[in-house]
Amino acid sequence: MSHDHSHNHDNHHHHSHDSSSELSFDEKMVKLLEHWIKHNTDHSETYKDWAKKVKENDMDKVDLLLNEAADMTLKLNVIFEEALKVIKDSQ
């Protein structure tokens, strides 16, 4: 994962802290898949939190749909975890 930004010092300069260029392709994929898994888990938790809130506001159908979205999001993680296992097993 890289990001470009500038630092404000006495001398202005721009540079990248892109350490990923030092990683192998497999290592980059592992980092990316791990990031996607965490990202999806975070989103799933948010969907579930909002599902509780809408249920409290008598939006039962929306509650069901948000919980379904949360479950679908976690199902993506199963695929990403399988891909991660394939990469790690091949190393």
N, C-alpha and C positions, 0 to 999 in steps of 0.2 A: 504494500500500500504506500503510495507516495503522495506527497503534498508539496506544492511550491509556495514559497512566501518570501517576503523580504524582511530583513531585520533593520531597524532604524538605529544606527550607531553614528559616530562621527563621520565615518566613510560609508556611503550608501552602496549596498551591493545586493544582488539577487542570486540566490542559489537554491538548489533542490536538496532535500534530505532524503533522496530516493535510494534507500539501502536495498530495495528489492532487486535492483540490478545485479546485486551480488548473489542472489538466490538462484538456484536451478529452477527450471520450469516446474518440476515436481514440487519443490518447496513452495513456489508461488501458488500452485494449485491447492496445496494443503492449507496455506494461509487463507486463501480466498474461500474455500469450502468451510473452514472453521468460522470465518467471518459471517458467511451466509447463514450458517446454522444458528449462531448467536443472534443475528439480526432477525431471523424468522421466529426464534423463541421469544425474543422481546416483543415482536409484533403480536404473536399469539397471546401473550399475557395481557397486552393492551386491549385486544379484542375481547378477551374474557372479562376484563375489568369493566369495559363499556357494556358488555352483555348484562352484567349484574345491574348496572345503573339503569339501563333501559327497562329491564324487568321490573325494577322498583317503580318505574313510571308507566306501568301497565302496557308496555310494548312487547308482549310475549313473542310475537312473530319476529320482531327485530332481534330479540334475545336469541331465538333459535338460529337465525341467520348468522349472527356474529359468532356464536359458538361453533357453527359449522365452518365459518371462515377460519377460526382459530384451529380447528381440527385439521382442515385442509393444509394450513400453513405448516403444521407439525408433520404432516405426511410428506411434505417436500423435504423436510429434514431427514427422513428415513432414506430418501434417494441420495441426498448429499452425503449422509453418513456412509452409505454403501460405496459411493465414489471415493470418499476419503479412505475407506478400508482397502479398496482396490489399489490406490496409489501407495499407501503405506506397506501393503503386502508385497508390492513389486520392488520395493527398495532394498 
